[in-house]
């Protein structure tokens, strides 16, 4: 199954609610991805440009998109970015395919 890395940030209102009522949101994230047949591999908080990171596994892009849409539609996040991760073997396959594409730079 494909792996996905998500970077997220909470709204100030969400942080205020969590200060008043701390909860492990990793358990919620796990339930969301499992509802589409996936798996949560990690849930981390951070400080910097994003509040946290998730490493997910999902059956396909549509399943991961459904989870991302449900989460962002809930209004607790100010941002969510999800990146599809490729294995080394998938990247090697892509490199081999790229050689067959026949790309030509503009103006050449």
C-alpha positions in Angstrom: 0.0 0.0 0.0 1.2 3.5 -0.7 2.7 5.7 2.1 1.7 9.3 2.7 3.4 12.0 4.8 1.0 14.7 6.1 2.0 18.0 7.6 -0.7 19.8 9.6 -1.3 22.9 11.7 -4.2 23.5 14.1 -6.2 26.7 14.3 -5.7 28.8 17.5 -9.2 27.8 18.5 -8.2 24.1 18.3 -5.2 24.6 20.5 -7.3 26.5 23.0 -9.8 23.5 23.1 -6.9 21.1 23.5 -5.4 23.1 26.4 -8.7 23.0 28.2 -9.2 19.3 27.4 -6.0 17.5 26.4 -6.5 14.5 24.2 -4.4 12.1 22.2 -5.4 13.0 18.6 -3.2 10.2 17.3 -6.0 7.8 18.3 -8.4 9.8 16.2 -6.1 9.8 13.2 -5.7 6.0 13.5 -9.4 5.5 13.5 -9.8 7.8 10.4 -7.3 5.9 8.3 -8.4 2.5 9.5 -11.9 3.4 8.3 -10.7 3.3 4.7 -8.5 0.1 5.2 -5.3 2.0 6.0 -2.8 2.2 8.8 -1.3 5.0 10.8 2.5 4.5 11.2 3.2 7.6 13.2 1.8 10.7 14.7 4.1 13.5 15.9 3.8 17.0 17.2 6.5 19.5 16.3 7.3 23.2 16.6 8.3 25.1 13.5 6.4 25.7 10.3 3.9 22.9 11.1 2.3 21.7 14.3 2.5 18.0 13.5 3.2 15.2 11.1 1.6 11.9 10.2 2.9 8.9 8.4 0.0 7.0 6.9 -0.5 3.9 4.7 -3.7 3.8 2.6 -5.0 1.4 -0.1 -4.9 4.2 -2.8 -4.9 7.9 -3.4 -8.7 8.1 -3.3 -8.8 6.6 0.1 -6.2 8.9 1.4 -7.9 11.9 -0.2 -11.2 10.9 1.5 -9.4 11.0 4.9 -7.7 14.3 4.2 -11.0 15.8 3.0 -12.9 14.6 6.1 -10.2 16.0 8.4 -9.9 19.4 6.7 -13.7 19.6 6.4 -13.9 19.4 10.2 -12.4 22.9 10.7 -9.8 22.1 13.4 -6.9 22.6 11.0 -5.5 25.7 9.5 -3.5 23.7 7.0 -3.0 20.1 5.8 -0.4 19.1 3.2 -0.1 15.4 2.1 2.7 14.0 0.1 2.7 10.6 -1.7 5.9 8.8 -0.8 7.6 6.5 -3.3 9.7 3.5 -2.3 13.2 3.2 -3.8 12.0 0.5 -6.1 9.1 2.7 -7.4 11.6 5.5 -7.9 13.9 3.2 -9.9 10.9 2.1 -12.0 10.0 5.8 -12.6 13.6 6.6 -13.6 13.6 3.7 -16.1 10.3 4.9 -17.6 11.5 8.5 -17.7 14.2 7.4 -20.1 11.5 6.3 -22.5 9.4 9.5 -22.3 11.4 11.4 -24.9 11.2 14.8 -23.2 12.5 17.7 -25.2 13.4 21.0 -23.4 11.5 24.1 -24.7 13.3 25.7 -27.6 15.5 22.7 -28.4 
